[in-house]
């Protein structure tokens, strides 16, 4: 129950930080909220990754393409 109250407070803080000037801080708070939600609901990193992969088909290929381009591999 204690984690839930912390999470609710962080969500309130995130709402207050919705101004464009505070966007980076709001994103950090959102990450903290997500981590607490994962802990409360016993969701592991692998489960979250599987969900993200299922919701964004082709994302794995886009990431690997981006890594190839960043490393200088132009697919020649």
N, C-alpha and C positions, 0 to 999 in steps of 0.2 A: 504494500500500500504506500510505503514511503517513496518508492521509485515513481509511482504514478503521480504523486503530488509534485515531485521534482520535475517530471516531464510536463505537467500542466503549467507550472511556472515558467519553464523554458519556452513553451509554446506562446505564452503571453509575451515574454521578452521578444520572441521572434516577430510577433505582430507589431510590437512597438518599434522594431528596427526595420520596418518595411520601407522606409524612406530610401531613395536612390543612393544617398550618401553613405548609408549604413548597410548596403547590400552584402558586402563581404562578411561583416559580422553576423548578419541575419543567416547567411549560408552556413557559417560555423555553428551557430545555435541550432539550425535545422539538422545538421549532422549529429549533434549531441542528442537531439530528440529522437532521431532515427535509431541511434545506438541504444538508447534506453528502451525504445519500443521493441527492438530485437531481443534485448535481455528479458523484458517482461514476458514476451510471448515465446521465448525459447527458440528463436530463429537464428540459425548459424549463418556464417559467411557464405558457405557453399549454397545454402538454400536461397539466400538473397541473390547471389550471382545467377543461379538457375532461373529465378523469377525474372531478373533483368534480361537475361538472354532470351527467355521465352517471349517477353514483351517487345523486344527489339530484334526482329529477324534480320540477319545480315550484319548485325553490329560487330560480331566477331571478325568478319571479313574486313569491314571498314577499319577496325582497329589495327589489324595486321597490315592492311594496305598503308595506313598512316605511318606505321613503324618502318615499313620498307622504304617509303618515300623520305622519311626523316633520316634514315641511315644512308641515303644516297643511291639506293637500288631503284632504278627507273624502269625495271621490267624489260631490260634490253636482252 
